[in-house]
Amino acid sequence: MILLKDILYKVTLETVVGNTSIAVRNIEFDSRKVGLNDVFVAIRGVAMDGHDFIGKACDQGAISIICETLPEVIINGITYVQVPDSQQALAIIAANYYENPSESLKLVGVTGTNGKTTVSTLLYELFKKAGFLTGLLSTVKIRVGDETYPATHTTPDSLTINRFLRLMVDSGVTHCFMEVSSHGIHQHRTDGLTFTGGIFTNLSHDHLDYHKDFKEYRDVKKSFFDQLPSSAFAIINNDDKNGPVMLQNTRAKKYTYALKSYADYKAQILENQFNGLLLKINNHEVWVRLIGNFNAYNLLAIYAAADLLGMETLEILKLISTLESVEGRFQYLISAQNITAIVDYAHTPDALKNVLETINSIRTGNEVLITVVGCGGDRDAEKRPIMGSIAATLSSKVIFTSDNPRSEDPETIIHSIEKGVPPEHYKKTISITDRKQAIKTACQMADEGDIILIAGKGHETYQEIKGKRFDFDDFKIVNQTLIDLNK
């Protein structure tokens, strides 16, 4: 039995109406899920306001209401708790309800525009290979030891985070690696968690449909490091101009990594090929199976984190050499016709530029590079012409197509992308709205030795159109198309 007053520990309270020494069953922020003796937390969302459903929650048996504004009708027998921020309160309540599981393992958060999934997933793989029972909270999946659960958000809601962290602790997990998105930070989903460390990968144009401007986006990322305890470590990419900003007010122990500038953890790319990289990390040479400058940064962040978590240098190097690309992140195949097809999640200008520059740095120049790319609907529209410019400038040929159009007209999105194409590159580009047909066309255009990049969706196995999700897997489609063309 857990009492309401126990889960309110450390929550900022403005007004309490009723008794807090009452036993509670579950915590819910979705009124449809409320049952007898549950606590309902009224969250103000973008589309709906949980305060409008307080009456419904009470009718379904809620014993307590957590809210920012007290309802006009106060029902006897129900305890009302007014707080300044319901989302923040939910995070702290969730941690208390699940007995603060983040305090019982080493939790490392990874934030930045690009690289979050790769760094967190490969840290999970590295520590698993080292013999630790390890957890993962990522965009792609949630892992508790060897068990896998589906993920729906980059940073899940506070209840989900703490529920899985409690499951991890009860299962004997000692280390957990977690993607921390700007949305998650801004909505206080990580409040109430005790982090052992934080990693900053990079910062570029993204999510400006949600954040007012780039400064707000940057400052939200920074607030994650501001909240780290003095017992934690903070690792930042010193080659990114926003890296040092993350460390300005943190109490955590500060560390840097870089390829170009001075840093605590330094790497040099000695060889860069389609089958891997030869890196020199802090004067130790290691061959890795991942490709490109951006992965050199990712691996350096992983090396630094593993070192600060107490792993021996030689073991880190040995295990890094065995790591393989994360699903949908520079995932490639070479067909029977010797055509290289690469599927990557690159859905921001910086990520697309990184992937294309990586391919161009490896190719001899004799191959044709065909890029298939689109932009998601109902999201940051400012980046669309930028993506068009980058794709057209750095590719031999480009096919603009649909990504996840969601509620928008896909052709309108494509027109926005086309506006960024420099006039001298017009002839390189065509537009095919149907993504499957665009991929098939790219395969038909490719000759022996050519390279196809399919960007934007990566690991996703669906396409979202007009509120419905349809099965769609870039990697499976390009693989099957190349097989069919070889028959």
Secondary structure, DSSP 4 states (H G I P E B T S, - for coil): -EEHHHHTTT---SEEES-S--EE--EESSGGG--TT-EEE--B-SS-BGGGGHHHHHHTT-SEEEESS--SSPPTT-EEEE-S-HHHHHHHHHHHHTT-GGGGSEEEEEESSSSHHHHHHHHHHHHHHTT--EEEE-SSEEEETTEEEE--SSS--HHHHHHHHHHHHHHT--EEEEE--HHHHHTTTTTT---SEEEE----S--TTTSSSHHHHHHHHHHHHHT--TTSEEEEETTSTTHHHHTTT--SEEEEEESSS--SEEEEEEEEETTEEEEEETTEEEEES--SHHHHHHHHHHHHHHHHTT--HHHHHHHHTT--PPTTSSEEEE-TT--EEEEE---SHHHHHHHHHHHHHHS-SSS-EEEEE---TTS-STHHHHHHHHHHHH-SEEEE--S--BTS-HHHHHHHHHTTS-GGGGGGEEE-SSHHHHHHHHHHH--TT-EEEEES-TT--EEEETTEEEE--HHHHHHHHHHHHT-
